[in-house]
Amino acid sequence: MLRAVCDSGFAGSESKQPRSDANRAKIDNRGIRVLTDAEALPADEQEMLERLLRQRRIETWRQETAAEARNAIKAFRSGKLKSQSAKSLIANLRESK
């Protein structure tokens, strides 16, 4: 059963909040099925599943961050981005809000 839950592709949520109707409204039927299956697992398998999902989210975040960095370097090298001081960058970010 753990394999079926892992292969479903549902990433879950970061927090360890108890399930509520409000939380359930944020996910589709497939997500509810996955949660129901996960809740049926023994506690140790639920913990293993939680670790696996967290590791996958971290790895996805790393890959996305690396891709963004590659794109930024490419844009900088092509002249689309200009170097600037941290102070001016922060000021520009504050102005854009």
N, C-alpha and C positions, 0 to 999 in steps of 0.2 A: 504494500500500500504506500509506503514512503516513496518509492520510486515513482508511482503514479502521481503523487502530489508534486514531487520535484519536477517531473516532466511537463506539468501543466502550464508552466510559464508564468504563474501568478507570483508577483514580487512581494505582496503583503505590505504592511505598514511599519514604519520605524518605531512607533511607540508601543508600549506594552499595555495600552488601555484596554479595559474590559470591552467586550463586544456590546454594541448598543444598536438600536434601530437607526440612529444618526450615522454611525459608522457603516452599517450595512447598506445604507442608501448610496454611499459613495462607490460601491463596487457593483459589478454586473452579476448576473446569475452564475456564471462560471466561477467568479471569485467566491461567491457564497458557497458553491459546491466544494471548492478547494478548502475553504475555511472549515466547513463541516467535516470533510475528510481528515483534515489536519487535527481537529479537535478530538477525533476518534482515536488518534494515535496515542500510544503510551507516552508519558511525560518525557522520557529520555529521547524518544524519537522526535517529539515536538521540539525539544531543545536542539537536536541535531539539525532539524529542518530550519529552525530559526538561524542557526549559525551559517548554514549553506546559503540561505537567502541573503543574509547580511554580506557574506563574502562575495556573492554574485553582484549585489548592488555596488559594493566597493569597487570591484573589478570593472564594472560598467562605467562608473564614475571616473576611474583612472583612464580608461580608454577614451572617453569623451573629452576629458581634460587634455590628454595628450594630443588628440585631434585638433582641439581648439588652439593649442600652443603651436602645432605645426602650421595651422592656417594663419595664425598671427605672424609667425616668422616669415611665411611666404608673402603675406601682405606687406610686411616691413621691407623685405628685400626687393619687392616690386615697386616700392615707393608709395604705396597706398597709406602707410602709416609713417609718421615722423617721430623721431625721438624727442622726448620732452622730459623735464624734471618731474619728480614725484609731486612737488608742490603744485606745479601748474596742472598736472593730471588730476590731482584731487580737487583743485578748484574747478576744473572743467566738469568733473563728475557731479560736484555739488550744484553747479549751474544748471545741469541737465535735468535735475529732479523737478 
